[in-house]
Amino acid sequence: MSTAQKLYSTVMNDAVEHVYIHALRQSLDTRVLAVEFDVGRDPGPHLQHTLTISLRSAPISVTGQDIPHEWLSAGTGFIDSRFSRSVAALLQELNKKALEAGLVI
């Protein structure tokens, strides 16, 4: 694996972790969440991403489209505010759908 591929992989893994961090901050149970980028696409690299957050126990999910790769970071400890707002909105939407289905996240 080349250095560029390793960096891309690290950035994508860190982005998934950032989603889980946001879920924890919203007091959501991260054990019931599944987070995936670019479902159904080749491994990349991609300049724009699709983020899907779903419940492991139910067919409930939300998807964010056209997330620029530049919003994702690796190893800085900081989360881009634009990515943060996008993730927060998706988690709120997922929580709303879950509550409508009688589920608590």
Buried (B, 14 or more C-beta within 10 A) or exposed (E): EEEEEEEBBBBBEBBBEBBBBBBEEBEBEBEBBEBBBBEEEEEBEBEEBBBBBBBEEBEBBBEBEEBEBEBBBBEEEEBBEEBBEBBBEBBEBBBEBBEEEEBEB
